[in-house]
Amino acid sequence: MKPIQRRRFLKLAGAATLIPAAPYVARAQAYPAHPVKFIVGQAAGSSSDITARLIAQFMSDKLGQQFVVEARPGAAGNIATEFVTRAPGDGYTLLLVNAQNTINAALYDKLNFDFLADIVPVGGVDIVPLVMEINPSVPADTVAEFIAYAKANPGKLNMASAGIGGPQHVAGELFKSMTGVEMTHVPYRGSTPAVTDMIGGQVQVMFDVTPTALPQIKSGKLRALGATTAKRLEALPDLPTIGETVKGYEASAWIGVGAPKGTPPEIIATLNKQITAAVSDATIQKRLADLGATAMPPMSPAEFGKMMADDHAKWAKVIKSANIKPQ
């Protein structure tokens, strides 16, 4: 994001927390007056879809109107995002936003929308860690041993991902740039075929999200070397973070909620309050943990907007350095 665009985005995010003017108060008291569409850019049954349904049910119960989840998968989430950017900014169409959105904003040169300008941040839901995992045939038990092996065998390691420009791909490219190792990227159409080939040995390393990584690691089919997060994972407390070896390394996927530009600040505030209540709920936290995710600490719209802007800036550098082009 250019400096001017970034300042504009953060200004818009900050505006969402301002005290609303009197004309808006009546609308806030009436909201929501009818069902709300909650658009998801991933397939029905995906972890994103399940997360959206958890939050939607919570808000339906608390606000007295149905929040209806509608999956519009395709084009790495761009189809759903464009649909929401074209919707009225009245609070009745929301978007499940995630790390792919901020990556896409740097990856694609010609979209029919500007995600960081056309979507207003509402609130964060969860963090989805990734795990660096390898096929057991690779002679390494630690990140340091893997780096040494990779440097001694340049070009012999294939790195799988769930697709070009996805969180798994950019996490791997960040690792390559920070360590100087050579790995050949092999993109797949989703995590399932990538993991299948990982187990079969056709590819040797993957930076995978926890929902698909944990079952393979716990079964012994794949070996975990490090968590991509800043802190160790509750699900794998004995697994070091990659950052303990590669100082400064951190990469995570995440999920939150956004709304079309122009959505009144008091409606954003109402939604943010319910999202905060939802992610603080013990039952929802348990359900998120079952999906391999961790509830985000409560964030104001402005704080969530800054997180998205920072995430975009980070991946824009990686995408430019690795010369990643969309499929």
Secondary structure in CASP SS format (residue, H / E / C, confidence):
PFRMAT SS
TARGET T0000
AUTHOR 0000-0000-0000
METHOD secondary structure of the structure
MODEL  1
M C 1.00
K C 1.00
P H 1.00
I H 1.00
Q H 1.00
R H 1.00
R H 1.00
R H 1.00
F H 1.00
L H 1.00
K H 1.00
L H 1.00
A H 1.00
G H 1.00
A H 1.00
A C 1.00
T C 1.00
L C 1.00
I C 1.00
P C 1.00
A C 1.00
A H 1.00
P H 1.00
Y H 1.00
V H 1.00
A H 1.00
R H 1.00
A H 1.00
Q H 1.00
A H 1.00
Y C 1.00
P C 1.00
A C 1.00
H C 1.00
P C 1.00
V E 1.00
K E 1.00
F E 1.00
I E 1.00
V E 1.00
G C 1.00
Q C 1.00
A C 1.00
A C 1.00
G C 1.00
S C 1.00
S H 1.00
S H 1.00
D H 1.00
I H 1.00
T H 1.00
A H 1.00
R H 1.00
L H 1.00
I H 1.00
A H 1.00
Q H 1.00
F H 1.00
M H 1.00
S H 1.00
D H 1.00
K H 1.00
L H 1.00
G C 1.00
Q C 1.00
Q C 1.00
F E 1.00
V E 1.00
V E 1.00
E E 1.00
A E 1.00
R C 1.00
P C 1.00
G C 1.00
A H 1.00
A H 1.00
G H 1.00
N H 1.00
I H 1.00
A H 1.00
T H 1.00
E H 1.00
F H 1.00
V H 1.00
T H 1.00
R C 1.00
A C 1.00
P C 1.00
G C 1.00
D C 1.00
G C 1.00
Y C 1.00
T E 1.00
L E 1.00
L E 1.00
L E 1.00
V E 1.00
N E 1.00
A H 1.00
Q H 1.00
N H 1.00
T H 1.00
I H 1.00
N H 1.00
A H 1.00
A H 1.00
L H 1.00
Y C 1.00
D C 1.00
K C 1.00
L C 1.00
N C 1.00
F C 1.00
D C 1.00
F H 1.00
L H 1.00
A H 1.00
D H 1.00
I E 1.00
V E 1.00
P E 1.00
V E 1.00
G E 1.00
G E 1.00
V E 1.00
D E 1.00
I E 1.00
V E 1.00
P E 1.00
L E 1.00
V E 1.00
M E 1.00
E E 1.00
I E 1.00
N C 1.00
P C 1.00
S C 1.00
V C 1.00
P C 1.00
A C 1.00
D C 1.00
T C 1.00
V H 1.00
A H 1.00
E H 1.00
F H 1.00
I H 1.00
A H 1.00
Y H 1.00
A H 1.00
K H 1.00
A H 1.00
N C 1.00
P C 1.00
G C 1.00
K C 1.00
L C 1.00
N E 1.00
M E 1.00
A E 1.00
S E 1.00
A C 1.00
G C 1.00
I C 1.00
G C 1.00
G C 1.00
P H 1.00
Q H 1.00
H H 1.00
V H 1.00
A H 1.00
G H 1.00
E H 1.00
L H 1.00
F H 1.00
K H 1.00
S H 1.00
M H 1.00
T H 1.00
G C 1.00
V C 1.00
E C 1.00
M C 1.00
T E 1.00
H E 1.00
V E 1.00
P E 1.00
Y C 1.00
R C 1.00
G C 1.00
S H 1.00
T H 1.00
P H 1.00
A H 1.00
V H 1.00
T H 1.00
D H 1.00
M H 1.00
I H 1.00
G H 1.00
G C 1.00
Q C 1.00
V C 1.00
Q C 1.00
V E 1.00
M E 1.00
F E 1.00
D E 1.00
V E 1.00
T H 1.00
P H 1.00
T H 1.00
A H 1.00
L H 1.00
P H 1.00
Q H 1.00
I H 1.00
K H 1.00
S H 1.00
G C 1.00
K C 1.00
L C 1.00
R E 1.00
A E 1.00
L E 1.00
G E 1.00
A E 1.00
T C 1.00
T C 1.00
A C 1.00
K C 1.00
R C 1.00
L C 1.00
E C 1.00
A C 1.00
L C 1.00
P C 1.00
D C 1.00
L C 1.00
P C 1.00
T E 1.00
I H 1.00
G H 1.00
E H 1.00
T C 1.00
V C 1.00
K C 1.00
G C 1.00
Y C 1.00
E C 1.00
A C 1.00
S E 1.00
A E 1.00
W E 1.00
I E 1.00
G E 1.00
V E 1.00
G E 1.00
A E 1.00
P E 1.00
K C 1.00
G C 1.00
T C 1.00
P C 1.00
P H 1.00
E H 1.00
I H 1.00
I H 1.00
A H 1.00
T H 1.00
L H 1.00
N H 1.00
K H 1.00
Q H 1.00
I H 1.00
T H 1.00
A H 1.00
A H 1.00
V H 1.00
S C 1.00
D C 1.00
A H 1.00
T H 1.00
I H 1.00
Q H 1.00
K H 1.00
R H 1.00
L H 1.00
A H 1.00
D H 1.00
L C 1.00
G C 1.00
A C 1.00
T E 1.00
A E 1.00
M C 1.00
P C 1.00
P C 1.00
M C 1.00
S C 1.00
P H 1.00
A H 1.00
E H 1.00
F H 1.00
G H 1.00
K H 1.00
M H 1.00
M H 1.00
A H 1.00
D H 1.00
D H 1.00
H H 1.00
A H 1.00
K H 1.00
W H 1.00
A H 1.00
K H 1.00
V H 1.00
I H 1.00
K H 1.00
S H 1.00
A H 1.00
N C 1.00
I C 1.00
K C 1.00
P C 1.00
Q C 1.00
END
